[in-house]
Amino acid sequence: MASKHIYYRIDRRGFTIIECLLGLAISAMLLTAVAAAFNASVISYRENEDMFWTMNNARQALTRMTSQLRTGHVFDLSASANQCIFYAAPGDPGVLTTYEYRSAERKLYLIQNGTDYVLCDNVTDATFTKTLNDASDDYKSVLISLTVQSGTPQRHFQRTLAAAAVIRRNL
């Protein structure tokens, strides 16, 4: 009698443990790449937001300074390059106004009648270039240059903004 071999057909409808581990490893690598891209996006967003607020504060400070300087009345000609000292307007000569950059604090201040107000933070340099009027001993214009810095010491940006104010003599 011949031996009969019975072959059973094994139906393989699942994954082997090797296939499952391989799929899990590939998924973990893809998720790590997505997480790294998301983290880089969040860091970039924060840096851009920080840059926006720093630049916005500097622009607002420049706008305020130029509008007040345009109507300035009597200027202190002995003020240093990081200061601008003047009286507000001919109608109100009692309001002494000073813009002053303090490098140790990295801030730009507005000083009125002895009270200090911070106009802008993160300032690394500020200069007031004053042009004398040929006809009188007073200023014709003031050029303001502000350099601001934002970010971490490892990744920071630095921008310089400038604005000019021509003094209007409404006497």
Secondary structure, DSSP 8 states (H G I E B T S, - for coil): -------------S--HHHHHHHHHHHHHHHHHHHHHHHHHHHHHHHHHHHHHHHHHHHHHHHHHHHHHHT---B-TT--TTEEEEEEETTEEEEEEEEEEETTTTEEEEEETTEEEEEESSEEEEEEEEEE-SSSSSEEEEEEEEEEEEE-SSSEEEEEEEEEEE-----
